[in-house]
Amino acid sequence: MTNTGVVADFISKGNKYCDDCLSEVLDIKPRQQINQICRRLKKNGTYQREVGQCANCSKDKLITL
């Protein structure tokens, strides 16, 4: 499965994670790749990105949902 598929599958399960935590949990490096993937998913209308509390680190950051 591609990294985009891995991220989309993880987010589709209701996980609301920031880019840093997605990178760590999914072991996709560098973190900037997560940012690019999530921005592309938002542009396609598949997911949203907004400032909110990350379910993993509990910080208020840009999350994908």
C-alpha positions in Angstrom: 0.0 0.0 0.0 1.3 3.5 -0.8 2.0 6.0 2.0 -1.1 8.0 0.8 -3.2 4.8 1.2 -1.8 4.1 4.7 -2.5 7.7 5.9 -6.0 7.7 4.3 -6.8 4.3 5.9 -5.6 5.4 9.3 -7.6 8.7 9.2 -10.7 7.0 7.9 -10.9 5.0 11.2 -11.6 8.3 13.0 -8.1 9.0 14.1 -7.5 12.8 14.5 -3.7 13.2 14.6 -1.3 16.0 13.8 1.3 15.6 11.2 4.1 14.9 13.7 2.1 12.1 15.4 1.0 10.6 12.0 4.7 10.4 11.0 5.7 8.7 14.3 2.7 6.2 14.5 2.8 5.3 10.8 6.6 5.4 10.6 6.5 7.6 7.5 9.6 9.9 7.3 10.2 12.7 6.8 7.3 14.4 8.5 7.0 16.8 5.5 5.8 13.8 3.5 2.8 13.5 5.8 2.1 17.2 5.4 2.1 16.8 1.6 -0.1 13.7 1.7 -2.7 15.4 4.0 -2.8 18.6 2.0 -3.4 16.5 -1.1 -6.2 14.6 0.6 -7.8 17.9 1.7 -7.5 19.3 -1.8 -9.3 16.2 -3.3 -12.1 16.9 -0.8 -11.5 13.5 0.9 -10.6 14.9 4.4 -10.5 18.2 6.3 -7.6 19.9 8.0 -8.2 22.2 10.9 -6.7 23.3 14.2 -7.8 21.0 16.9 -6.5 18.7 19.7 -4.4 15.8 18.5 -5.7 12.5 19.8 -2.2 11.3 20.4 -0.2 14.2 21.9 -3.2 16.2 23.1 -1.6 19.4 21.7 -3.7 22.0 19.8 -2.2 21.7 16.3 -3.3 21.3 12.7 -5.0 17.9 12.4 -6.5 15.9 9.6 -10.0 14.5 10.0 
